[in-house]
Amino acid sequence: MRTDVQGARRWRATVAAAQAGDRRALDELVEGWLPLVYNVVGRALNGHADVDDVVQETMLRAVDNLGTLRDPDSFRSWLVAIAMRQIRDRARRRQDRKLDEAVPDGAADFAELTVLRLQLAGQRREVAEAVRWLDAEDRQLVSLWWLEVSGELTRPELAAAVGISRQHAAVRVQRMKARLETSRGIVRALDGACPQLREVTARWDGRPDSVWRKRLARHIRGCGYCGDTHDSVVPAERLLVGIALVPVPVGFTLALALGGRTAAAATSVGWSAKVLGALTKPAVAVTAGATIVAGGAYVVVRTPPDPAPRTAVSPTAAVTRALPRAPVTTASPSPSPSRSPSPSSSAPASAAVYGSVVDAVDPAPDPDTAPGALPHRPEGGITSSGGAHAVLNHRGDGVTLSGQGYVLVRWQISPQYRAGNLVMPSWTGLQGKLFHVASGGGRRMDDRVSTTDSSATGMGNSAVGYAVLPSGAQQMWQNEYYYVDGSVTFTVNERGADYGVSVFPSSWDAVEKDVRYGPPDGAIRYGLVRDDGTDSAPVPQYVTRGRPSDPATVPQRSVV
């Protein structure tokens, strides 16, 4: 596929050859333009099970009617217009049924495929996920507009595909963008920790729709917490410029069934000789990317190459100082309800050196227990490779922290997308010191978050399931604070349960303010100070001092 606006014209010779009956040119044409059609249809239907059928029908009609195309230069806009007609026809055929049916179990919607296969993060991920909240008509338009701003379509082609004038297209796009920005705000708010928003969504089944979009948008407009955007919001079109097409999934097959066509009729539209020769032969499959034949069907299999491996940013092997470590002691008031396994006893290491794991699993303090004094360590400033606000959502995302000062790791568990066992992040390549100084955010992640659903915690609920910690892991709080004096890399190892974290350079003042925000202020509980002011203070679990090739291989060990 060509990605510039002149791409279609470069296919002129191929289109003309296919129209003249060149079977190899037809093979090339079908395979070359399949990704574009797959992206248009996939995003318009958000990965619904009908995507395959609509893509099949679009390509079949294009091949069947190729001889009617007068100008080979207009092939791209002609093909996209066919795809849009098939999408609208599908909607009309299903008008008596719900059009927003859930994606079948085991299948990912197109927003998730976009995020995973293009490895989107931060605000680009936010835009992809916001598409879920658009109505069907807006999703159809965004499927074209996304390709326009990424360089795959022109505005005249977009207007022609929708069947409206360029002026009307401009108005439609502006309205769609406004709803997309509203949806981005919803995605951002749901990633946050607003207690009132959790009350609003207590009865929400987790499926985006227009009713909940309007309801959540009203909350966000009137909420100082959800409406307070700490980072500048980049316009969606700037985020999408130059972005690639979502690759066609491995195993995706495009079968253009001949049905009752005769060989003569098939030849008249340039069908491949391999198809004609297979009408009386059993199914034959060749290598990926080749034309294959199966029971009288024209099949093109496009297997995209595996994405380039992501190299985790990790400094050179760390040098640490062996220091004695005192046992970690914690108060033992009544714990809060928890859905994650939590051992009942702990066995702190007796002679662990600095940089080892935390071996004490502490219960939740009483909600009204105010935190102890927070030692004030020197602050020379922290430099983050991810900037002032690094959003890490997928396995392999990482950020390197260097300098001297406080760091906030803010958790967001998303069981509504995927519950199950949670693989903790790892701290690697440590050079210097790293302390776990405090926990805050007004709650532990296993605290109850709803007054109407007794099963709902920050780790999930009985309807969608729970994110479950590995044995021996401390229950994380919404905000976890660390002190860095040197350099260390934090890497997300997401597998199983869906989670994300945001990493911010912070300050002693911010930590102190957070941990003292308690129930009288609207929080579930006060924070917890862990730093005792000495080098025997607790350090993060799963710390290593080496440089593993894959941070996910960091030993997850504990004597608990």
N, C-alpha and C positions, 0 to 999 in steps of 0.2 A: 504493500500500500504506500502511496505517496502521501506526504503530510502537508505539502504546500498547496496553495489555492489553484495552482496550475496543474495539479496532479492528474485531473481527469483528462486534460488534453494530451498528456503524454501517453495515454492509453488509446489514443485515436486509432493508431495502426492496428492494435490488437483487436479493438472493437470491430473495425472494418474487416479484418481478416476473419473474425468469428462469424460476421454476417455473411461472408462469402463462402462459408462452409469449412473453414480451417478448424479441424477438431482440436488440435493442440492449442490454438489461440483461445478456443472456448474453454478448455480446461484451465488455462492461465487466467482468463477473465473471471470465471466463477471462483477460483481459489483466491485470486488477488483482492476481490471486492467483498468476500464473505465477512472479514473482520468489521468493515464499516457497517454492513447490514446488521450484524450481530450486536454491535454497540447501539445502533439506533433502536432496534427492537428490544434489546435487553433492558436498556434504561427506561424506555417508554412503558414497559410492562413490569419493571423492577424485578426481573428474574423469574416471573411466573412460569409455571410449567408449560404454558402455551408458547413461550418464546421459541422453542425449537420448531413448533408447527408453523408459526408465523414466518420465521426465517426460511424454512423449507418452501413455503408457498410463495414468498417474495422471489426467491431465486428461480423457482420453477416458472413463474410468470415472466420473469425477465428473460430467461432462456427461450421460452415459448414465443415471446413477442419481440425478440431481438431484431427480427427482420423488419419490423415496423418503425424502428428508430431511424429518423431521417438524418439527424446530425450526430455523428459519433462523439463530437466534442461535448455533447450534453448528456452523455451516458450517466455520469454521476448523479446529476439532479434527477434524471429520469428514474434511475434505480431507487433513489431515496424516496421519490414520490410514490413509487410502487409499494415500498415498505410502509409508508404512512397510510396508504389506502388499505393495506392488509391489516394494520393495527386498528384502524377505524372500523373496518368490516368485522373484525373479531369482536369489537365492543358491541356492535349492533347485533351480532349473532347471540351475544350473551346478555342482552339488555334485560332479560327476565331473571337473570341470576346475578349474584353479588360479583362485582368486578374486582373487588379487592381481596379475593380469597388469599389465605395465607400460603406462603411457599411450602410445598410438601416437606415433610420431615426429611432431614438429611441433605436438603438443597439449600444453597446460600442465595439470598436475594442479591440483586445486581449491585446495590450499594456496598454490600460486604465484599463481593467479588472485586469491585473497583478498588476498595481500600487494600485488600490483601494482594491482588495480582499486580497492582501498580505501586504497592508499598507506600501508600499515602499516610501522612501524619500531620498533626497540628491542624491548621485551618483548612488544608486541602481535604483531610479526612472529614472534617466538620461539614464541608460542602457536600461531599459524597453522601454522607449519612442524612443530611437535611432533605435530600431528594425523596426519601421515604415519606416525608410529611406532605408532599404535594398531591393534589388531586390528579386523576388520570389524564385530564386534558393538559394540565401544566407539565406532567411528566413527559407527555408526547413532545411538547414544545422544548422542554429542557434537554431532551435527547438530541435535538437538532442544534440548539443553542450551544450546548457543551462542545459539540463537534465544530461549531463555527469559531468559538473563541480558542479552541485548541488547534485550529488551522486545517481542519478536515473538510469544512464546507464554507461556502461564501454566503453572505446575506441574501443575494438573489436566489440561491439554491434553497435556502431555508424557507423563504417566502413561497417559492414554487412548490416545495414539498407540502406545505400546509395549505396551499391553494388560496393565498391572499396576496394583497399588494405589499410592496416593501414598506410603505407608510403604515399600513395596518400591522405588519409584522413587528415594526419598531414599537408600536403601542403594546402589542401583546407581550413582547419580550420584557418591556419595562414592568408591566404588571406581574409577570411571572417572577422576575428578579426580586420584586418587593416581597412576594410570598416566600421566595427562597431565603431571603435574609431573615424574615420572621422565623422560618424553620431552623435556620442556623442558630438563632438565639435560643430556640427550644432545645436543640442538641447540647448547646453550651450549658444551659441551665440544668438539664438532666444529669450532666457530668458533675454538677456542683453538689452542695450539701445543705441547701435551704430546707429547714424543717417544715416551713409552711408548704413548700412545693411537694414534699413527701406526703403531706396530708391531702393535698389536692389530687395527687396521683394514686392514692390508696386503692381506689376502685378501678384503676386503669388496667386493662389486660395486657399492656405492653405493645399493642399494635398501633402504629401511627395512623391517624385518619383526620379528616377535616374538622370534625367536632372537637376532638381533643387538641388539635392545633389551635383553634380559636380560644378554647378554654385556657390552655397553657399560655398563650400569647397575652391574654387579659391579665393573668397572674404576673407575668414578667414585667408588663408595663407598669404595674402598681407595686412592684417589689424592689426595694433598694438593694437587696442582696443579689437577686438574679439579674437585675438590670445594670449592676455595677460591673462594667467590662474593664478589667485591669490592662488588657493589651489592646492595641489598636486593631480594629477589624479590617482586614484587607478585602477589597472588593472581590467578589467571586471570579469575575472575568480575569483579573490579574493572577489569581491562583491557578487558573486552568490553562493559561497560555502555554502552548507547546507540550501539553501533557499527552502521553501516548494513548492509543486505543487500548482498551482492555483486551488482552489476548483471548482468542477463542480457547475454551477449556480443553485440556487433554481429553481425548476420547469423544469430543463432539463430532458427530457425523452429519453430513448434509446429503440427504438422499432425495434426488429429484426423480420421482417415480414416473416411469413411462406409461404405466397403465395400459390402455388398449391401443396405443399408437403403433402404427405399422412402421417397418423399417424405412419405407419411402418418406413417410411423414416426418420421422425423426431426422432423416438426412436433410430434409428441407430446412430445418432450423439449426443444422450444424451439430447434431449429437455426436459424441465421441464414438469412434469405431469400436472401442472397448465395450461400450454399452450395447451396441448392435450385436456384437459377437457373444455377449453374455446372456442373451434372451433365452437361449436353450442350454445354458451351462450352469453348474452349481456356483455358489458364492465364491468369489476369489478376493483375497485381500493382499495388497502389496505393502510396501514400506510407508511409514508416516509421511504425509505431504504428497503422496502420489494419488493418482486417480484409481479407485478401486470399484469393483462391480459386485453387486449382491442381489441375485434374483431379479434381474431385469431393472435394476435401479442404478442411476448415475450417482456415485458417492464420491465426495471430496473430503478427505480427512486432513485437517490442518492441525498439527501438533506443535504448539508454540515451544520455543526453547525454554528451559528452566531459567528463572530470573537469576541474574548474576548474584553470587553469594555476597551477603552483606558482611563486611569486615567490622567487627566490633572495635571501637576506639578504645585502646588500652595502652597506658604508658608502659615503659619498660619494667622489667621485674622489680618489685619493690624491695626496699631495704627497711626493715622495721627494727625497733629496739625492744629487746626482751625485758619486760617489766613485770613485777609481781602483780597479781590481780586478786583483790579481796573478794570474798563471796558476795553475791548480790542479795540484798535483803529487801523484802517488800512487805507492805502491810497486808493484812488478810481480812479485810471486811467482806461483807456479803457480795458475791459476784453477781453480775447481771446475767439475764438469760443469754445463752449462747447456742448457736447451731453448729459451731465448729468444735472438733474434738480438742479437749484440753486436759493434759495429764494432771493428776491430782497432787503429784509431788515433784520435786526437783532435786537434782544432785549437782551443785556447782562444782566446776573443776577446781582442784586444790592448788595446782601450780601452772595454770594456763598463762601463756605469754600474751602480750598485747596483740590484738588482731585476731584472736580466736573467736569462736562462736559464743553467743549468749546461751547459757545452759539452764537458765531459770525461767520457767513459764509462770508469769504472775497473774493472779486473779484481778478482776476489776476493783478499783477502790470504791468506797461508798460515794454515791453521787455528790453528797454535800461535803466531802472531805476536801478542804482547800489544799493546794499543792505546797510543798516545802519551798525553801529558798532556792533560787536558781543561781548558781555561781556565774560570775561574769568573766568569761574568758576573753583574751585579747582578740580584737577584730581588725585585721589588716585588709580585709576585703576578699571576696571569693570571685573567681573567674569561672564561668560555666561555658562549656563548648556548645550548649544548647541555648545560650542567651539568658535573658532575665526570666523566661518562663518556658522551660522545656517540657513538651507534652509527649509522653512515651506510651504508645498504645499497643505495640506489637512486639513479638519475640525478636530480639536482636536490637531493638531501639536502646540507645545508651547515651550517657552524658558523662563527660569528664569534668571533675570539680578540682580546682587548684586554688591555693591561697590559704587564708587564715580567717575563719569566721563560721557563721551558722548557715545551715542549709535546711530547707523544708521539703519533705517528700509527702505529697498529698495524694491519698489513695482514692480511687474510684472503682468500686466493684460493680460489674454489670451482669448479674445473673440472668437478667431478662434476655440477654443475647446468648449466653452460654454458661451454665452452672457446672459444678463438678470440682475435681481436685485442683487446687491452686498451686502452681509452681512459683516459689518466691523469687524475687529479683536477687541479683548477686552484686557484691562490692568486690572489685578485683583491682589488681595492680596497685595496691596501697603503698604509698611512700610517705611515711610520716605518721600522723596520729588521726584517729577517727573515733569520735565518741557519740553514743546515742544519748542525747542530753534531756529530752522531754517528749511527752506525747500530749497532743491537744486536739483542737477541732471541736471540742465540746462533747465528744462521744468516742467510744470504742466502736469498731465496725460491727461488733456483734450485739450492740445495744438495739433495743426496740426503737423503731422509727415511725410507728403509726399507732394512733389511739383506736383505730377501727379494725386493724388486722393484727391480732396478737402474735402471728407467726412472722411478721415482717421485721427484719433487721437490716443493717447495712450489708450483710452477706447474702441476702435473698429473702425468699418467703416460701411457704408451702406450695404455692401455685407454680412458681417457676423453678424452684430448687434453690440450693445454697452453694456458695463457693466454700470449699472445705480446705482448711489449712493442713499442711503436712504434719505428721506427728512430731511434737517437740517444738513447734514454732510458736513464738509469742503472738497473741492476737494483736494485729495492728490497730492503731487508732486512725481517725480521719486524717490528722496531721501528725507526722513523725518528724522530729527535729534532730539534727546531727551537727556535730562540730568537726570541722576539717582543719587540720594544720599540716598541709603538705599537698598530696595529690591522690585521687582515687577515682575509679570509674564505676558508675552505677549502671547496670544492664538489666532490662526486662527479659524474663525467661517465660513469657506467657505460653502455656500449653494447657489444655483443659479449660478451666474456668476463665472467662473473659474479664480482664481487668486492665486498668491503665493508671499511670501515676503522672503527676506534674512535679517538676523539680525546680525550686526557686532558691537563689541566694537569699538569705534572710538576715536577721539581726537579733541581738539579745533583747532589745526592746520589744520586737515583734513576738518573740517566744514568750516573754514574760506576760505580755498583754493577752496572748492566746490562752495560756494555761490558767489564767485567773478569770477567764470568762466562764461563768458557771451557771447552775440552775437559776439563781435569781435574775440572770440576764437572758434566760431563754434556752440555755444549753441543757443537754441531758446530764452532764457531770462536769466537774472541774477537770483540768488537765492534770498530768502527773509529771513531776520533776524526777529525772533519773540520774542526773549528773551529781556526783558527790564532791566535785572539785578536785579530784585526784586522778592519777592515771589508772586507777583501779575501777573507774566508772564503766558501766556496761557499754559494749560496742555492738554493732549490728550483727545479727545472725547471718551465717553463710559468708563470712569474710574470708578472703584468701590473701596471701602475700605473694603469690606467683602470677604468672601470666598465661592462663590456659588459652588454647587456640579458640575455644568456644566457651563463652561465659556460662552457658547452660550446663557445662560439665563440672562446674564448681561443686565439690563434695558438700552435700547437705547433711551434715552430721551433727549430732547432739548427744550428750550423755543422759538426757532426760529419758 
